[in-house]
């Protein structure tokens, strides 16, 4: 209980990443989870730049600090309309509105969640406008061991340990064993996992163009992203390919491993 109270009471210090005149003001109907809101007109809005722990659903237990992240967002947004700033893409593949959300005081919900250690920073092109600022908020929480970064709170998966049935958002560590190129740059890790990076140079800071020029052979890296299982049929048809992959859009999604 003490941990919950501390997280909910955490001040939104330096939580104003990118605030300017809002593109839209909207009423909040309810908070579904830490990173997904329902607006007064019924639209579902997914925050840009963060991924919060998942609540229990479909027989799966809640991830660590999922309820705390939801309650934090409720409290942070209480008392007035939302201010929404758009980035380059305004909708995701599920049809949800994508936006940077600020409360009526002009404070960034994304930055506040990251500062409290209640979200991971995710950087998905082309919505990278605030990626550098948000990455700094996550780095600060990590240095302080807050929330998901406290010892033993969030599991770190090893690439070599990935097996059928694994999937979803992961914090994963592994060693690059092979580097291949076709339409993408592929970093093949130990175990059945590869990372997929675009080869083309982008137009924004933080895109993966810089990563494609690095010497990755033998590098120990840590990556945040969604683990996709291409299935046994895929690997039987293409045995030279890894069964699992994580798509990487930005340098902010991976770094050299800390151990």
Secondary structure, DSSP 8 states (H G I E B T S, - for coil): -HHHHHHHT---TT--TT--S-SEEE-EEEEEETTEEEETTS-EEEESSEE-----BTTB---TTHHHHHHHHHHHHTTS-EEEE--S--B-TTS-EEEEEE-TTS-BHHHHHHHTT-SEE---TT--TTHHHHHHHHHHHHHHT-GGGSTTTS--EEGGG--TT--EEEEEEEEEEEEEESSEEEEEESSSEEEEEE-S--SSTTBTTTGGGS--TT-EEEEEEEEEE--HHHHHH-TTS-SEEEEE-BGGGEEE---
